[in-house]
């Protein structure tokens, strides 16, 4: 009877150890799994953030193209105004005769 009790007690001790080992193993497995899931989540978030940055940069590039075209048009208008002003000044200088210049001076 005592031998049977010893075998039963050894069996109970082993099962307690097995429960502890299984529990610790399960916790370690869960932690490793959670770390992997967290890395996948972080990479996914990074990907979407980069996609948003890419879209934002495309919008900025489009706006910069519009601004550049507008600046080029404005530059052309300023050049035309300068040319017209120079022509107008040349005409005024030609129209002033020499006697008028001497009376002005």
C-alpha atoms as an extended CHARMM CRD file, in Angstrom:
* protein
*
       105  EXT
         1         1  UNK       CA              0.0000000000        0.0000000000        0.0000000000  PROA      1               0.0000000000
         2         2  UNK       CA              2.8270000000        2.4340000000        0.8040000000  PROA      2               0.0000000000
         3         3  UNK       CA              4.4900000000        1.7560000000       -2.5070000000  PROA      3               0.0000000000
         4         4  UNK       CA              1.2740000000        2.6530000000       -4.2650000000  PROA      4               0.0000000000
         5         5  UNK       CA              0.9730000000        5.8210000000       -2.2230000000  PROA      5               0.0000000000
         6         6  UNK       CA              4.5450000000        6.7610000000       -3.0990000000  PROA      6               0.0000000000
         7         7  UNK       CA              3.8400000000        6.2130000000       -6.7820000000  PROA      7               0.0000000000
         8         8  UNK       CA              0.6850000000        8.3090000000       -6.5210000000  PROA      8               0.0000000000
         9         9  UNK       CA              2.5490000000       11.0770000000       -4.6640000000  PROA      9               0.0000000000
        10        10  UNK       CA              5.3480000000       11.0290000000       -7.2450000000  PROA      10              0.0000000000
        11        11  UNK       CA              2.7330000000       11.1680000000       -9.9780000000  PROA      11              0.0000000000
        12        12  UNK       CA              1.0340000000       14.1370000000       -8.3200000000  PROA      12              0.0000000000
        13        13  UNK       CA              4.3520000000       15.9370000000       -7.9600000000  PROA      13              0.0000000000
        14        14  UNK       CA              5.1310000000       15.3050000000      -11.5950000000  PROA      14              0.0000000000
        15        15  UNK       CA              1.7240000000       16.5620000000      -12.6890000000  PROA      15              0.0000000000
        16        16  UNK       CA              2.1930000000       19.7350000000      -10.6120000000  PROA      16              0.0000000000
        17        17  UNK       CA              5.5720000000       20.2420000000      -12.2410000000  PROA      17              0.0000000000
        18        18  UNK       CA              4.0440000000       19.5200000000      -15.6310000000  PROA      18              0.0000000000
        19        19  UNK       CA              1.2750000000       22.0410000000      -15.0020000000  PROA      19              0.0000000000
        20        20  UNK       CA              3.8840000000       24.6270000000      -14.0510000000  PROA      20              0.0000000000
        21        21  UNK       CA              6.0060000000       23.8280000000      -17.0810000000  PROA      21              0.0000000000
        22        22  UNK       CA              2.9980000000       23.9740000000      -19.3780000000  PROA      22              0.0000000000
        23        23  UNK       CA              1.8820000000       27.2430000000      -17.7910000000  PROA      23              0.0000000000
        24        24  UNK       CA              5.3340000000       28.8420000000      -18.0910000000  PROA      24              0.0000000000
        25        25  UNK       CA              5.6750000000       27.5180000000      -21.6400000000  PROA      25              0.0000000000
        26        26  UNK       CA              2.2690000000       28.9180000000      -22.5380000000  PROA      26              0.0000000000
        27        27  UNK       CA              3.1540000000       32.3110000000      -21.0840000000  PROA      27              0.0000000000
        28        28  UNK       CA              6.4540000000       32.3860000000      -22.9960000000  PROA      28              0.0000000000
        29        29  UNK       CA              4.6790000000       31.3410000000      -26.1970000000  PROA      29              0.0000000000
        30        30  UNK       CA              2.0490000000       34.0400000000      -25.6550000000  PROA      30              0.0000000000
        31        31  UNK       CA              4.7350000000       36.6970000000      -25.0630000000  PROA      31              0.0000000000
        32        32  UNK       CA              6.6310000000       35.7030000000      -28.2100000000  PROA      32              0.0000000000
        33        33  UNK       CA              3.3870000000       35.7210000000      -30.1700000000  PROA      33              0.0000000000
        34        34  UNK       CA              2.4560000000       39.1620000000      -28.8090000000  PROA      34              0.0000000000
        35        35  UNK       CA              5.8860000000       40.5430000000      -29.7200000000  PROA      35              0.0000000000
        36        36  UNK       CA              5.4860000000       39.2480000000      -33.2730000000  PROA      36              0.0000000000
        37        37  UNK       CA              1.9710000000       40.6900000000      -33.5500000000  PROA      37              0.0000000000
        38        38  UNK       CA              3.2340000000       44.0490000000      -32.2200000000  PROA      38              0.0000000000
        39        39  UNK       CA              6.0070000000       44.1120000000      -34.8370000000  PROA      39              0.0000000000
        40        40  UNK       CA              3.5260000000       43.3570000000      -37.6010000000  PROA      40              0.0000000000
        41        41  UNK       CA              1.1990000000       46.0760000000      -36.3060000000  PROA      41              0.0000000000
        42        42  UNK       CA              4.0420000000       48.6300000000      -36.1110000000  PROA      42              0.0000000000
        43        43  UNK       CA              5.1910000000       47.7970000000      -39.6450000000  PROA      43              0.0000000000
        44        44  UNK       CA              1.6160000000       48.1410000000      -40.8810000000  PROA      44              0.0000000000
        45        45  UNK       CA              1.2480000000       51.5290000000      -39.1890000000  PROA      45              0.0000000000
        46        46  UNK       CA              4.5800000000       52.6490000000      -40.6590000000  PROA      46              0.0000000000
        47        47  UNK       CA              3.4560000000       51.5720000000      -44.1310000000  PROA      47              0.0000000000
        48        48  UNK       CA              0.2140000000       53.5560000000      -43.9060000000  PROA      48              0.0000000000
        49        49  UNK       CA              2.0610000000       56.5720000000      -42.5080000000  PROA      49              0.0000000000
        50        50  UNK       CA              4.4880000000       56.4640000000      -45.4680000000  PROA      50              0.0000000000
        51        51  UNK       CA              1.5710000000       56.1680000000      -47.8680000000  PROA      51              0.0000000000
        52        52  UNK       CA              0.0230000000       59.2880000000      -46.3080000000  PROA      52              0.0000000000
        53        53  UNK       CA              3.3610000000       61.1080000000      -46.6190000000  PROA      53              0.0000000000
        54        54  UNK       CA              3.5960000000       60.0560000000      -50.2610000000  PROA      54              0.0000000000
        55        55  UNK       CA              0.1070000000       61.4040000000      -50.9740000000  PROA      55              0.0000000000
        56        56  UNK       CA              0.9140000000       64.6410000000      -49.1390000000  PROA      56              0.0000000000
        57        57  UNK       CA              4.1100000000       65.0830000000      -51.1770000000  PROA      57              0.0000000000
        58        58  UNK       CA              2.1630000000       64.5060000000      -54.4130000000  PROA      58              0.0000000000
        59        59  UNK       CA             -0.3150000000       67.2090000000      -53.4000000000  PROA      59              0.0000000000
        60        60  UNK       CA              2.5120000000       69.6050000000      -52.5570000000  PROA      60              0.0000000000
        61        61  UNK       CA              4.2130000000       68.8790000000      -55.8990000000  PROA      61              0.0000000000
        62        62  UNK       CA              0.9580000000       69.6150000000      -57.7490000000  PROA      62              0.0000000000
        63        63  UNK       CA              0.5360000000       72.8880000000      -55.8430000000  PROA      63              0.0000000000
        64        64  UNK       CA              4.1480000000       73.8330000000      -56.5690000000  PROA      64              0.0000000000
        65        65  UNK       CA              3.5500000000       73.2490000000      -60.2880000000  PROA      65              0.0000000000
        66        66  UNK       CA              0.5490000000       75.5800000000      -60.1680000000  PROA      66              0.0000000000
        67        67  UNK       CA              2.6010000000       78.2190000000      -58.3440000000  PROA      67              0.0000000000
        68        68  UNK       CA              5.4480000000       77.8540000000      -60.8500000000  PROA      68              0.0000000000
        69        69  UNK       CA              3.0980000000       78.3270000000      -63.8130000000  PROA      69              0.0000000000
        70        70  UNK       CA              1.5770000000       81.3720000000      -62.1470000000  PROA      70              0.0000000000
        71        71  UNK       CA              5.0280000000       82.8390000000      -61.4810000000  PROA      71              0.0000000000
        72        72  UNK       CA              6.0380000000       82.2580000000      -65.1090000000  PROA      72              0.0000000000
        73        73  UNK       CA              2.8950000000       84.0490000000      -66.3360000000  PROA      73              0.0000000000
        74        74  UNK       CA              3.5320000000       86.9270000000      -63.9530000000  PROA      74              0.0000000000
        75        75  UNK       CA              7.1290000000       87.1610000000      -65.1500000000  PROA      75              0.0000000000
        76        76  UNK       CA              5.9610000000       87.3070000000      -68.7590000000  PROA      76              0.0000000000
        77        77  UNK       CA              3.4670000000       90.0690000000      -67.9150000000  PROA      77              0.0000000000
        78        78  UNK       CA              6.1560000000       92.0840000000      -66.1030000000  PROA      78              0.0000000000
        79        79  UNK       CA              8.5010000000       91.6790000000      -69.0780000000  PROA      79              0.0000000000
        80        80  UNK       CA              5.7580000000       92.9140000000      -71.4420000000  PROA      80              0.0000000000
        81        81  UNK       CA              5.0690000000       95.8970000000      -69.1960000000  PROA      81              0.0000000000
        82        82  UNK       CA              8.7740000000       96.7760000000      -69.0750000000  PROA      82              0.0000000000
        83        83  UNK       CA              9.0310000000       96.5770000000      -72.8680000000  PROA      83              0.0000000000
        84        84  UNK       CA              5.9570000000       98.7860000000      -73.2740000000  PROA      84              0.0000000000
        85        85  UNK       CA              7.3460000000      101.2860000000      -70.7660000000  PROA      85              0.0000000000
        86        86  UNK       CA             10.7060000000      101.4300000000      -72.5650000000  PROA      86              0.0000000000
        87        87  UNK       CA              8.9690000000      102.0050000000      -75.9230000000  PROA      87              0.0000000000
        88        88  UNK       CA              6.8540000000      104.7610000000      -74.3830000000  PROA      88              0.0000000000
        89        89  UNK       CA              9.9420000000      106.4820000000      -72.9290000000  PROA      89              0.0000000000
        90        90  UNK       CA             11.7640000000      106.2470000000      -76.2680000000  PROA      90              0.0000000000
        91        91  UNK       CA              8.8130000000      107.9280000000      -78.0020000000  PROA      91              0.0000000000
        92        92  UNK       CA              8.7630000000      110.7150000000      -75.4220000000  PROA      92              0.0000000000
        93        93  UNK       CA             12.4880000000      111.3110000000      -75.8630000000  PROA      93              0.0000000000
        94        94  UNK       CA             12.1180000000      111.4690000000      -79.6820000000  PROA      94              0.0000000000
        95        95  UNK       CA              9.1950000000      113.8840000000      -79.4360000000  PROA      95              0.0000000000
        96        96  UNK       CA             11.1390000000      116.4060000000      -77.3810000000  PROA      96              0.0000000000
        97        97  UNK       CA             12.9250000000      118.7300000000      -79.7610000000  PROA      97              0.0000000000
        98        98  UNK       CA             16.2960000000      120.3210000000      -79.1640000000  PROA      98              0.0000000000
        99        99  UNK       CA             14.9470000000      123.8560000000      -78.4690000000  PROA      99              0.0000000000
       100       100  UNK       CA             12.5510000000      122.4330000000      -75.8890000000  PROA      100             0.0000000000
       101       101  UNK       CA             15.4760000000      120.7310000000      -74.2090000000  PROA      101             0.0000000000
       102       102  UNK       CA             17.4140000000      123.9910000000      -73.9560000000  PROA      102             0.0000000000
       103       103  UNK       CA             14.4540000000      125.8200000000      -72.4380000000  PROA      103             0.0000000000
       104       104  UNK       CA             13.9320000000      123.0270000000      -69.9450000000  PROA      104             0.0000000000
       105       105  UNK       CA             17.5590000000      123.0970000000      -68.8840000000  PROA      105             0.0000000000
